[in-house]
Amino acid sequence: MPELFARYRRRKLGYSQTLEAELAGTDQAKISRIEAGLVKPDDRLLARLAEVLGVNPPYLLLRPVEVHEDATFVNSNELVTS
């Protein structure tokens, strides 16, 4: 199963799970469980993670193939495919 977009985006930004957790106000274990698809974040945490990763919240729970392999995020409100 492809990884969640949350993991893909974090890695693309060069963030560790620990750094992402610190920036979002949670712990590394929670990030790990979210990325593994074991738990879904509540709305508040999802919003904080989206802000940290610079994307709209719904994208974080998608798998990259559901977004588009050529997708480029121009800003947190826009998805452009080439």
C-alpha positions, 0 to 999 in steps of 0.5 A: 500500500502506498504511503500517505501523502503526509509522509511523502510531503514530510520527507519532501520537505526534509523534516523528521517525524520528531521535527514535524511533531514539535512544530505541530505540538504533538509527539513523534509516536502520533506522527508515526501512527498517522503516517502508517494509517493506524490512526486518523488525526482529529480536525485540530491536529490535522489542521496543524499538520497541514500548516506545518507541511504547507498543504490543505488538510484533506491532502494529508490523508490521501495516498500520493497516487490519489493526488497525482504523481506530477502534482506540484503544490504552488501554495497551501491552497492550490494544486497544479498538475503539469 
